[in-house]
Amino acid sequence: FNQGQAEGIVAGDNNDLYFGIYTGAHIDKMNTEDLSKTRLFNLGDKYDQDRPYIMKFYHGKLYIGTIPNYQRQGGALTIYDPETDSVKVFEKLIKNQSIVGLAYKDGKIYGSTTIHGGLGLEPTEKSAVMFVWDEQTETVEKVFQPDIPNIETAPMISGLEFDKHGMLWGTANGVIF
């Protein structure tokens, strides 16, 4: 099948793969049994997002962190529920930063950012941060800069994953923490 540049890809339920397509942050779904493809929605037109950088599938929902369009700042967190075909977009959760890392545990999204926005724009912030977002209240509970050994500032924190013991891991500047 023909498609644009996939910035993110994740397996969902029911033999589905989800693709985050650059440019315009189009979200497509492909059924892996019959290879049929469906364009679900895009985040470019209404929300000025361009790169669906990180995509995760947790408890039946697709979570997407994005980088905005050219010369724009402020990524978005998007949650897509395939069962109800509903899309919720939470724009500019972290001032002037894009969302590039997501991990889920106990009703909370643990996110991480990059200071970079759309191409052609210099960053305004000095360091990437992490945040905790409550799915029930749909609010950011906490924003913090993690204490990473030998790193004072990081332009990007990504690669978030919980291990089997509940420990959250991430990467920044080539360091695993």
Helices and strands as residue ranges (DSSP letters): E 5-11, E 16-22, E 26-31, E 37-42, E 49-58, E 61-68, E 76-81, E 86-91, E 98-105, E 108-114, E 130-134, E 139-144, E 157-162, E 168-172, E 175-176
